[in-house]
Amino acid sequence: MSSRELPAAQYRRLDRASKLVGLALVAGGLAVGGDTAAGFALATTGAAFGVLTVFIEQS
């Protein structure tokens, strides 16, 4: 699997943005109802966005 590298400042912005989007999606999933298909899909997508930057390296 190839890795991506970003400058430190750009990495921090992307990291914060992805975590905020992930948090908003998880909150939306819980608001819709965690036991519904839509709620589960939103929460799962939010969790994926939250860990998006784990696979990106800082340069």
Secondary structure, 3 states (H helix, E strand, C coil): CCCEEECHHHHHHHHHHHHHHHHHHHHHHHHHCCCCHHHHHHHHHHHHHHCHHHHEEEC
